[in-house]
Amino acid sequence: CYRILEPVAPGTERGQAPRRPDRVGEIKIQGNVYTQRRVILNELRGIEPGQILDYSRLKEAEAALMRRGLFDQEEPPSVEVDPNAPPDAEYKDILVRVKET
């Protein structure tokens, strides 16, 4: 008698339901005094509330913000998942920190 095993999704164990992909929650921006929120959000291409979170886009967004030339190069902008968010939450808030020049 042979038993047929179903393929297992990466990061899961047999008998567990596959984990849902992380999604973008709220986008929080800190440090902008003169720069309008929409200018910063423009540089976060592909990072919008409700979308599946592509972690590689966080680094791309940091680079795009630096290319703008509006922010301090010694303390470059950071775009990261909010460290205060629960690790098992499906929706991850994004924290954008900038220091204007």
N, C-alpha and C positions, 0 to 999 in steps of 0.2 A: 504494500500500500504506500503510495506517495502522497505527500502533502504539498500543495502548491502555495508558495508564499508570495504575497503581494509585495511589490517594491515599496521601500520605506523612504519617505521624504527626508532629505537631509535635516539633521537637527531634531529628529523625532525618534521615538522608540516604538517598537511593535506594540500595538494596542492603544497607542495615543493618537488623538486626532492631530493632523498637521496644524502647526501654528499659523495664524493669519499673519499676513505681512504687516509690518509697521506702517502707519499712516501719519501724515503731517497733521498736527493739531493746530494750536494757535501759534502765530509768529509774533514773538516779543522782541522789540528793538530797544536797546539801551544806549545812551550816550549821544544821541542826535539832538542838537540844540537848534542848529540852523538848517540842517539838511532835512527836507521833507520826507516823511515816511514812504511816500510813493516812489521817490527816487531810489531809496534803498531796496524796496520791494521789487523794483524793475530789475535789479541785478540778481535777484533770487530766481532766475528763470528755472521753471520746472519744480519749484518748491512752493506749493500752494496748499492751503488747508483742505484736507480730505483726500489728497492724492497719496499714492503709495510712496513711502519715503525711500528715496534713492540716496544712500549715504555718500556716494561719490560726488553728488551734486553739492554737498555742503562745502567741500574744499573748492569746487569750481566757483561757488558763490563768493567765497572769501577772496579768491583771485580777482574776480570781476569787480568787487568792491575796491580792492587796492588799485586796479587800473583806472578807476574813476578819478583818482588824485585828490579826493576830498578829505581823506582820512590820514591820520598820523602813521608814518611808515615804521617808526620805532615801536609803536604799539598797534600792529596791524589789526584790521577787523577780524572778528571771529564769528563763525556760524557753526553752531553745535546743537545737539539735542540738549534740552534743559536738564542739567544734572539733578534737579530736584524732582523730576518726574518719576513715578513708580516704574521700575524696570519691566514689569509685565503688562503695562498699559498698551493697548493697541494704537492709540493716538498719542504721538510724541510731540510735545511743544518744542518749537525751534527758538533758540535764543541767539539773537544777533547783537553783538557788542561792537560799537564803533567809538573812536575818539577823533573828533574833528580837528583839522589843523587851523 
